Amino acid sequence: MDRNLEKARLSVAPMMDWTDRHCRVFHRLLSQHALLYTEMVTTGALLHGDVPRHLDYSDCEHPVALQLGGSEPADMAKSARLGQQWGYDEINMNVGCPSDRVQRGTFGACLMAEPALVAQNVAAMIEAVTIPVTVKCRIGIDDQDSEAALTDFVGQVSEEGGCRRFVIHARKAWLKGLSPKENRDIPPLDYDRVKRLKQQFPGLHIGINGGIKDLDTALELLDAGLGSVMIGRAAYQDPWLLSAVDARVYEAAPYPRTRHEVIEAFLPYVEAQRAAGVPLHAMSRHVLGLFNGQPGARLWRRYISENAPRKTAGVEVLLQALAFVSADGDSETEATKAG
């Protein structure tokens, strides 16, 4: 796997409660080249909590980035250093999450109002590590959503902080009055603003995130000159989408596995984790969408959902669930169908 992040044209977004280590192992079975992100990990959790629980991962996940949440430069530097010591390929600063819990911690999207502080955090992390330090942010927050404000934010964080790689969630965040879920849908998307931002900063890597549901859209955005595309919920809810990434986005060999073979390849990992005491449902919940649109998909989801939570449940649940989804027609992957 190529860990040169300059070649990382597509990534799976960091998503709280979704992109844990088990999810990332499963996603890696579908794409060898997509950049994967952890859930956001706060500096407090790393500096005062169980570091292995938050940072452990499997070698197969590379390239994999650690997303940090925090706003104290010294703490962010220490946490970034831990991330590098653990072997992560990138440290990403969360400047996009709008949740109340994040705001109380003075990090996430509210930091868009404090570009100087973000720059200080980025500079501290860059000094502490040798791997890339990146920023994921919104196009704006609340009433501070002018194009000039976004330009000033990126300009200050790049010039004073030294950040060279940004991923822009192409909708603003309402910090008051909307829930995190509503913030994913209600503020309108503005891809054109992100495209213009790239024109303003041709020397920076400007990636885009938000509402991207398929690879056709991803490729259109890449063709428009953006450095990378980040896909979130679509990749989680319909993970088979990732099977076409290597061929279509990276021009690599077509994906070799069927959906059934993906699950079979996942079973040794599941067995090892079960032996270590990890409950089956912690892993099986990530595979529920694999057969979306296929005959038997509803039975697949229902059987796993009903049986995986049992304390003694193991790989036999996944094997039995496979019996409900036909392998007919599964030999043709999304990548080969795409031509």
N, C-alpha and C positions, 0 to 999 in steps of 0.2 A: 504494500500500500504506500502511495506517495504522500509524504507528510509535508510537501512543499505547499503551504497554504495559498501561495499565489496562483496555484492551479485549482484551488477549491472553488469550483464554479457553482456548486449546489450543496446546500446543507439542510439538515433537519433541525428545526428551531428548538431552542430550550423551552420545555413546557413543564410547569410545575405539576407534580403527581403523575406525569406521563413518561418523560424521557429519563427514567432511571437506568441503572446499569443493565437490568434484564431486558428492557426495551431496546437499548442500544445494541446488545448482542443480537437480538432478533433482527433489527434493522440492518446490521452489518451482513447478515446472511442474504439480504436482498440487494445490497449495493456494496461493492468493495471500495468505491471512490468517494461517495458522499461524505461530507464533513458532519460529524455528529456532535451534539452539545449535551452537556449535563443539564439537569434541572438547576435553577439558581441556588447557589449555596451561599449563605451569609457569612460574613467575616466572624460574627459572634459564634456561629456553629462550629467554625474551624478552630478558632483560637481558644474557645472555652468548652468545646464539646468533644465528641468521639470522631477523631479525624479519619480513621479507616472507614467508619460507617459512611462518611460523606464522600470520601475520595477513592475508595477501592473500585477497581474496574477490571475488565478482562483485556488482555493484550490485543485480542482480535478487534477491539473497538477502534483502534487507530485508523485514520486520524480522528482525534477526539479533543474537544475543547471544554475547558472548565469555565462556567459562567459564575461570576462573583457578584454578590450584592453587598454594598457598603458605601461609606462616604468619608471614612477617616483614612487619610493617605498612609499613615504608618500601619494600620491594620490591613489595608488592602495590599500593601507591599509584602507584609508577612504572609498573608494568605496566598498571594501570587507565588511567592517563593515555595510554599508548601505544594502548590499545584505543579510547579516545575519539578520539584523533587519527586513527586508521585509519577511524573512522566507524561503529563498532559502536553498537547501540541500547541495550545493557544490558551490565553487567559482573556476572557471577555467580561467587560463591565456592564452590568445591567443598568441602563438609564431609560428603561421603557415600561417597566411593570407599574400598573396604576393602583394596585390593591391598597386598602386601608392599612394593612399590616406593614407593608413596605413603606408607606408614607410615614407611619409612626416611627420607623427606623431611620428616616431621612435618607432614603435611597430609592432607586427606581426612577420612574418618570418625573417625579418632582425635582430631580436634579437637573432637568433641562433648563430650569430657571436659574441655575448656578453653574454656568460654563467654566468659570474660573476654578471652582472647587473640583469639577470633573477633570479639568486639565491637571490640577495638582495630584489627584489620585492616579491618573494615567502616568504622569511623569514619575511618581514614586514607584509604580509597578514596573515601568520600563527600566528604571535604575536597578530594580531588585532581581530581574530575570533576563534571560537571553532569548526566550521564546516570544512570539508576537503577542502584543497587548492590543485588544480591539474594543470597540464600543458599539453597543446595540441601543438605539434610541428611537424616539418617535419623531414625527414631523413637527410636533408642537404639543403644547398642553393648554387646556382651558382657553382663555382669550389670548394667550401668548402663542399664536399660531401663524404669524405672518411668515412669508418666505424669507424676509430679511432676518427674522429671529433664528430660523434654522441655519441660514448661511453664517450668521455670527457665531452660533454655537459650534458648528463644525470647524469654522475658521479658528476660533480660540482654542478648542481642544486639540486641533492638529498642530497649530503653531506653538502654543505654550506647553502643551502636554506631550507632543510628539506622536500622537496617534496617526497611523497611516491607513487604517482599515476601519470602516464604519459599516454597520448594517442598519438601514433605516426602515422601521415599521411605518408604512406609508399611510397611516391615519393618526390623527392627534389623539391624545388621551384627555378625557374629562376626569379630573381628580376629585371633583365633588359632584354628586348627583347621579353618577352612573356606576354600576357594579363592574368588577373586572370582566365578567362575561359580556355585559353590554358594551364595554369598551372594545371588544373584539369585533363588534358588528355595526354599532350605530354611527360613530363618526365616519364620514365618507372616506373612502380610499382616494389617494391622490398620487398615482404613479408618476404623473408628469412632473410633479414637484421634485421627486427624487431624481428623475432624468435630468432636470435642469440643474440640480445640485451637482451632479456628476460633471456637467459642462462647466460649472463654476470652479470645480476642483479636479481638473483632469489628471493631476498627479496623485490623487488619492484613490484608494480602492473604495468604491461606494456600492454596497450591496443593497438588496431590497427584500422586504418581508411584508406580509399582510394580504390575506385573501387569495393567495395563489393556489388554485385548485388542481392544476394539471401541468404536464410538461410542455404542452404547446404554449401556454402562457409564459412559463419559465423561459423557454427558448426565445420567445418574442422580446422579453425584457433583456435577455443577454445580448440579443442581436441589436438592441437599442443602445448598447454601449455600457450597460451596467456591469460591474465586476463579478457579481454573484447574485444568486437567488436563494432565499431561505423559505422552505415550505414547512408549515406547521401542522395544523389539524388535518389537512387532507392526507398527509403522509402517515399520520397516526391512525385515522379512521379507515383509510383504504391503503394499507401498507404495500399492496402489490404494485402500486404506482412506482415504488422505488426500484422495482425489478427492471425498469426501462432506463434508469438514470445512467448507468455506465455506458450503454450503447448510444443513447441519444444526446446526452450532455457531455460525456467525456470521450466519445468516439472510441470506446474500448470494445472488447469482445462482447457479443450479445449474452444476456443472462442465461446460464446453463440449467437452472433448476425449475421444476414445476412447483406449484403451491404445496403439493403433497411432500415433495422432496425437501422443501424449506422446513416443514415441521419435522421431518425425519432428521434433518441436520441439526435442528434445535434440541432434540431429545437428549443427547449426551450432556449438554449444558444443564438442562432441566434436572437430569438425574444427579449430576454432581452437586447442584445447588440444594436439591431435596436432601441429599446425604449430609449437607452442611446445616440443615435445619430450616432452610427457606421454604415457606409454604407454597404449594403449587399455584394458588391463585395470584401470588405476587408476580409470577411469570406469565401464566396463561391469559391474564387479562389483556396483555399486549397483542395477542394473536387473534383476538375475536374478529377483527375486520378483514383478515387475510382472504376469506372466500366471498367477500361482498360481491353480489351480482351473480354468483354461481349457484347452480342447483344444490340444494341442501344447506345453504349458508345459514338459514334460520335455525335449523336443527343443530348445526355445528356450534353456533353461539349459545343456544339454550342449554345444550348438554354440558358444555364447559362451565357456563355460569352456574348451573345447578350443582355440579359435582366437584369442581375444583376447590371450593371452600372447605371441603371435608378435611379434617386434620391428617388423615392417612392417605389422602389423594396423591397419586404419583403420575408417571408418564402414561399409565394405562388409560387415564381419562382422555388425554390427547389422542392416543391411538384409537380408542373407541369412537371419539368424535370424528376422526378421519373417515370412519366407515359411513358416515352420513353424507359426505360430500363426494361426488363422483370424480374419478380421475379422468373421465372421458373429456377430451378436448383440452386437458390441462397441460399437454406437452408443448403447446405453443405459447411462448411467453409474451408479455406485453412488449418487450423489446423487439422480438422478431415480427410481431404483428405491426409494429410501428414502421417497419421497413428500414 
